[in-house]
Amino acid sequence: MNNKVEKSLKQKTGIKVISGLNNFNQSNVLKIAKAAKRANCTFIDIAAAPKLVENVKKEISDLPICVSAIKPELFVDCVKVGADLIEIGNFDSLYNQGYKISFKDILYLVKKTRSLLPNTLLSVTIPYLLPLNMQLELAFRLETLKVDIIQTEGKLISSKYIDSNSKIENILPTLASTYLLANNVSLPIICASGLSLNTASIPFQLNASGIGIGTAISKLKSEEEMYEILNKIYLKVNNQILVKF
């Protein structure tokens, strides 16, 4: 496992910054990556496009890069040009297109990915559409398939409702999944979907190893605005400030 990623997850202070599975805008992704680096976030999660990986790596060589996709073959060239991690997931951006993914789909994708890249650090998102008991069963299966990290998700919430004052009610599904998995599975759990500055530290109180931040910065225009939010989240996470709710 990448040393920076491994250390942060073991310390339960991991912060993954998500630029978006379908975000191929190089300028925007570079702004997000630079802001993430400045804010000392653990790693960035970008679309599985080799040129995008190359450009981010060129600009910020020491920020670990994860690429997300639902087609395992897309990972191979990204790893060749420097991606440190791969992720089957970030499905929420696809749900509005009518895309759904099943228990069996996940198992197939993991096995296919491992046949192509047996040793690359692999994260897998567990679909929130699965009942909690099925999510737990899937997590147990993933433990046996050489998966390194599990990510939770919740129902997609419009970014206009995600700001520094967003309430805990918006993220209850991903929190429920996080609590269940983090206290029953040996793999590190990253909690994502709808987290804001106001709620960023809550998953760690549920035994999460890390969080994913995406929607909270997705509508910000400048690197400085992104940095300010990410830096506040970093400070909150590393100080483990208890959120009153």
N, C-alpha and C positions, 0 to 999 in steps of 0.2 A: 504494500500500500504506500502511496506517496507520503513522505514523512510529515509534511505539513498537514495533510488531510488526516492522517492517522493520529497525530498528536492532538489536534483539535477535537476529533470525535471521541478519543479516549478521555479527554478533559471535559467532554460534554459542553463545548463552546463553539461547535462548528457552525459556520454561516456560509451557505451556498447562495450566490446571487444568480438569479435566473433571468436570462435575456429573452428567452422564448423559443420554443421548438420551431416555430414558423417565422422567426425574425432573422431575415438574411440581410438586413440593412447594416452594412459594414460600419458606417459612421456611428449609428446608434449603439451597436454592440461594442464598439471601441470606447465610447463614452461610458457605458456601463462597466466595462472591464477596468478602465482607468479609475473610476470612482470606487469600485470594489477593492482594487489594490491600495488606493490611498486610505481607505477605511479599514485596512487590515483584515478584510474578509478572507475566508479560508480558500474558496475556489469559485470559479464562475462556470455556469452551465449554459452552453450555447447550442445553436442548431448544428446538426451534423453535416457541415459543408467544409471540405478540406481547405479551400481558399480562406474561409473565415477563420479557421483554426490557425493557419499560417500567419495571417495578418495580426491576430491577437497575440500569438506567440512572439512575433517580431517586435511588437510594441511593448509587451509586458512579459518578459521571458520567465519571470519567477512566480507567476500566478498560475496555479494548477488549473487546467482546462478540462471540463467534462462536456461531452457532446451527447445530446439526447435525440433519439429517433425511435420509430417503431418498425424500422426495416433494418435488421441486423447487418446486411451487406453494406449499409452506409457507414458503419463504424470503421471498417477496415482501413480505408484510405485516410480517415481522420486520425487514426492511431499512428499511421505511417508518418504523418507530418507533425506529430507532436501532442496529440490529445492524451491526457494522463488518465482519464476515467471515461467510462461510457455508461449511459443510462437508457434503459428501456422505460420510457415514461414521459412525464409532463403531458398527460393525456387531456388535461382540462381544456387546452386550447382547441382540441379536436371534437369535444363533445357537442359543441354548438353546430358542428357540421353533420351531426347525426352518427358520428363514429362511436362505437361501443366496443369494449374489449372484455373478454371472458377469462375465467380461471384457466381454461385450457389454452387460450391464446397466449397468456403469460408464460405458461410452462413451455409451450412450443418456441416462443421467442427467446427464452433463456437458453434452452438447449441448442437452438440454432446459433445464437450468439457465441456460446461457449465452444461450439464446434469450429467457429471461425477465429475466435480470440480466447484461447483457454486460460491465459494468464493476466489479461488486462483487468484492472479494477472495475468491477461491475456493480452498478446500483440498479435497483428495480423499483418502480412505483407500483404500489398495490391499488387497484381501482376502488374508488370510494363507492361505486355502484354495487360492489359485492357486500352481502350482509357481513356483520362483524365476525361471526363464527367462521365464515368462508375466508375472510381476510386472514384470520389467524391460521387456518389450515394451510392457506397458500404460503404464508410466511414460513411455516414449518417445512414445507416442501422446498422453498427457496434455500433454506439452510443446507439442504442436502445437495444442491446443484451448483455449489461454488459461487454463490452470490455473496458479495462483500458488504453491501449496504442496502437497506430497505427505506423507501420514502413513502410517506402517507400523503393523502390528498383529500380535499373536500369538494363540495359543489362549487363550480365556478361562480365567482361573484364579480359583477362589473367593477372595473377599477374606479368608477366614480363614487363607489361606496367604500373604498379602501383609502383611508388616510390615517394620520397619526392618532385620531380619536376613535377609530373603528372599535366596535364592541366585541366582546368574547362570543356573543351569540352567533356571529357570522362564521366562526371557525370551529363550532362544536363538533361537526363530523370528523374533521382531521384531528382534533384533540382526542376524541374518543378512540379513534384508530391508533393514535400515537400511544396513549396510555395502555391500551390492551397489548399492543405489540412490544413496546419497550419494556414491559414488565413480564413478558412471557417468552421472548425470543432473544437469543444470544447475539444476534447481529446488531450493529448500530442502527438506530432509527432516526431519520431526518423527517421533521414535520414541515409540510408545505401547504400552500393554497390559502390565500387571503390574509396572511400574517401582516401586521402593521407595526409601527413603532410602539403603539400602545399594548400590543399583545405578544411581541416577539419573545419575551422571556418566559411566557407561560409554559410552552412545551418542555422546557428544561425542568420545570417543577414536576413534570409527569415522567421524568427519566429519559427524555429524548437526548440523543447525542448531538443533534444539530437541527438547524432550521433552514428552510428555503425561502428566500425573499425575491419576489418578482413583481407582482401586481402593485405593490406599494411604491415602486419607482417607475413603473412602465409608462406613465403619462408625463413624467418630468422631462423637461426639454434640455436642461443643461447638465453637464458633468458635475458642476458645483452643487446643484440641487440634489442630485443623486448621492453625492458624497456626504452631504449634511445629514440626510436620512440614514444612510448606511453607517456612518460614524456614530450616530446616536444609538443605533441598534447594537453596534459592536460594543460600545461602552456599557449599555444596559445588560447585554448578555454576559460580558466578562466581569461585571460587578454583581451579576445575578440579583439585580434589584427585583424585589417581589412586587408584582402588579396587584393592585387592589381591585377586586371585582366582586 
